């Protein structure tokens, strides 16, 4: 339990949330940490808060750079890290007191290079906790890929994981892209023969309305689709994953339609044509039963009419969130 672990926290105009995040990392049961704060050109007082906290805890190091986006900040943090293992925490999120220790124990127990934990979804008025067992297990690469493509447990997020630092040799987050994790996480998984999973909700993913993924922005949805297509091309070498890879592209395209409906964003005829082509192309290789239940609803609405889907989607999403909360 004496390996140095680097926790990389990109910071950009999050003064309101940064204290909560850092308190959760500083108070970890695993104490041999190097906490790297990468201030990405903040102008709301976050920069000064980073420096203040670094003065109070010798494990905290504050770096300041011009704004380059989340990917650039994470890459900068990796470059300046010294730990044998690396973990990422977004500055508006927080982690349970034992997250780092639990993931490190799993890595040691199963002799693997990557460990993952479950995620709690934190809202202003409640926290959503998925059902968990508290146990840990290990999966070979292909079953882990299957869960990744189904967006269950072994998801694409960079956070909620502990990595052997050498997994990041030669791998970088794509600068200027949103949903940057989708572009590269399959590469990280591919370097692991087995991956450990800790079935505890140890990472708190805060759902704030003004975060990058919650701001209405059609370019973000196109990045998600583009990243999914990059992953699709990469995973062609695994024929066992063909159905799930095709289904994931359909889901990403339908997600773009869905978000346009939720945020009342208009699509051009060129947008409609591109999305329809992607959906039709990849549905040729799968059946509707290969889609998740939530995506099946979207696909049925899409088949009626993409425009109908976009109009009905706010009602569908509101109903889905209500059922989730209750």
N, C-alpha and C positions, 0 to 999 in steps of 0.2 A: 504493500500500500504506500510505497514511497516514490513512485514514478511522478515526474512533473507533468501536470495536465494543463494545457493552454485553453482557456475559455475566451473566445473571440466575440466581442460585442460591438457591432457597427452602431454608430450614434449619429442621428441627424434630426435635430429639432424635436427632441422628445423629453425635455426637461420635466414635464409633468409626470412622466412614467419611469424615468431613469433610476430614481432612488429606489423604487420598489424592486426593479429588476436587479440592481446591484446588491441590494440587501440580501436577496435570495441567493446570489452567487457567493458573496463574501461569507455567508453563514453556512455554507455547505459542510456536511459532516466529513467530507474528504477535503483536507486542508492544504495539501501541497499543490496549490494552484498558481498559475500565472494568468492574471485577468487582463486581457488586452482590450482597451477601449479605443476604437478607431473613430474619432470625431471627423465626420465627413463634411466639414464646412458649415457647422451649425451656427445660427445667429440668434438663438432664443435663450441663451444662457447655459445650454447644455455643455459647451466647451469648458466654461468655468467650473461647472459642477464636476466634470471629469477630472480636472486638475485638482480640485478640492478633495475628492475621494482618494485620488492617487497619493496625496500627501498624508492621508490618514491610515492607509494600509499599504505596506511595502510590496504586497503581491499584485497591486493594481498599477498598470502602466497606461498612461494617456498619450495617444498619438493624435496629431492634428494634420489634416490634409485638405486640399481643395476638394470641392464637391465633385464626386465621380459616380455616385449611385451605390446601391447596396452591394452589387457584385464587386465593384472596385474596392469598397471598404473591406469586404471579406477577404479578397485576394491580398490586400495590404496586410491584414491581420495574420494571414497564413505566413506571409514572407517574414514577418517580424516575430513569429512564435518560436519558442525553444522547447516546448513540451514533447514528450514521447507520444502523447495523445492530444487530440484536438476536439473541442466541442464548440458549437455555435449557439448563442442565445440572442434573439432579437431584443432590442432595447425597450420595447413596450410589453414584452412578455416577462414571465418569471418562471422559476423552477422550484420543485419540491426540495426540502432540505437534504435528501439523500440521493438525488438524481445522479450526480457524478459518481458517487460511491457505488450505487447499485449497478450502473452501467460498467464501471471498471471491474467490479467483482464478476460480472457476467463474462467479460472479455477474458479474465484470468481463468475462470471456471471451465469455459469451453475452448480456450486456446484459439480465439478468433481475433480478427482485426477490426471488427465493427460490431457495435451493440446498439440496439434501438429500444426505446420505451414508448408507451402509449401516451396519448395527448388528451388533456382536458381543454375544453373550449370555454374561455372565460368571457362573459358579457358583463355589462355594468350592473345588472340586477340578478344574475345567477351564473353558476358554473355548470356546464354539462359534462358529466363524467361517463364515459363508456363503461360497459360491464367488463370487469377485469378479474383475474384469478389471484394475482399477487405472485404467481410463479414465473419462472423463466424457462426458456427452451432454446434450441438451436435448429436452424433449418439450412439445408443445402442451398446453393445458389438459385437453381431453377424454381423451387417452391417459393423462395423469397421474391424472385422476380414476378411470380404469379400474383403474390399479394401486392407487390408494388403496382402492377398494372390494374389490379382491382381497387387500388387505393385503400387497402386495408392493412393495418399494422405496419408493414414495411413500405411506408409512403416515400414520396419524393422530397419531402422537406429536408433542408440541411440541418435544421435544429432537431432536438429530441434524440440526438445520436452522440456516440463517442467513437471517434475514429483513431486508428493507428495513424500517426502523423505522415508516414510514408505513403499512405493512400493518396495524398495530395501532391505528390511529386509529379509534375507535368500536367496536373489538372487545375483548371481555373474556371471560376464562374464567368459566364459571358457578359462583358461589360455592356451596359445600356439596355439590357433585356429585363423585363419583368417575368415572373415565374422562372427565374434563372435556374432554380434547382432542377426543373424538368429537363433542362438541356444536358445535365452532367451526372445526375445521381445514378443512372444506369451504368455509367463508366466505373463509378466507385464500387457498386455492387459486383460488377464483373471481375474486379480484382480480388474478390473474397470467395473462397471456396465454401465457407459457411458463415452465417450471420446469426448473432445471438439476439434474442428478444426478451425484454423484461416486461411482463404483463402487468404493469402498474402505470397509472396516469400521473407521470412525474413532471411533464412539461405543460405549462399553462399558456395557451395560445390566446392572446387577448384580441377580441373582435371589436376594434375601434373603427368608427365610421370613416375616419380620414386617413386610414392606413393605405399603403400602396395598392393592395388587392381589393379594397372596398371603394376606391374612387372610380366613378364611371369613366372608363377610358377604353375605347375600342382597340387601341394599340396593344393594351395588356392582354386582351382576349386573343388577339392575333399572335402574340408571343407565346401564349399557352398552346395554341394550335401548332405553331411553328416548332416549338420545343418537343411537342408530342410526335410530330413527323420526323424530327431528328432522331428521337428515341426509336421510332418505328424502323427507320433505316438501319440503325445500329444493331437492333435485336433480330434482324432478318436471319442471322446465322443460327438462331435457336428456333427451329421449325415448330417445336413444342409450344411456343408462345404465340404462334401466328394468329389464332383466334382472338386472344386477349389483346394483342397489339392492334389489330384492326378495330376491335371494340373501343379501345382507348382513344383512337383518332376520331371515331364517330362521336364519342362522349365529349371530346374537346370542341368539335365543331358545333355540336348542339348546345354546349355551354356558352359559346359565343352568341348564338341566337337567344338563348335564355337571358343572358345579361343585357343584351340590347333591349329585350322586352321589359326587364325589370327597371332599367334606367332610361327607357324611352329614347334610345339612340337609334337614329335612322340609318339604314344600310343602303348603299348604292346598288344598282343592278349588277355591277362588277362583283361586289361583296356577295350578293345572293348567288351569283353564278359559281364563284369559287367555293363557297360553303356547300352548295348542292352537289358539286362535282366530287368534293372530298367525301361527303356522306355517302353518296351513291357508289363511289368507287370502293370504299371499304366495307359497305354493307353487302357487296357481292360475295364476299368471302366468309360471311357469318350469318347467323339467324338472329331474329329479334330476341330469342331466349338467351343469347350470349351477352346481352346488355344487362346492366344492373336494373333492379325494379324501378329506381328513380329515373334512370335514363330511358327505360322503355316508355314511360309516360311521355317524356319529351319527344321520343321518336314517333310515337303514335300521333301526337299533335302536329309534329313536323310533316308527317305523311298527309294529314288533312290539308295543311297549308302552313308554310313557315310564318306567314303573317298572322295567322290565327294563333299559332304557338306563342308568338311574341306578345300577343294581346292577353292570352290566357295565363301566361307564365306567372305574373304577379300573384294571382289567386292560388295557383298550384304551390308556389314557393311559400306563401304565407301559411297555407294549410300544412305543408311539410314541417315548417319551423314550429307551428303550434303542436303538432303531434310529437315532435322531438322534445319539446319542453315539458310535455305532460306524459 
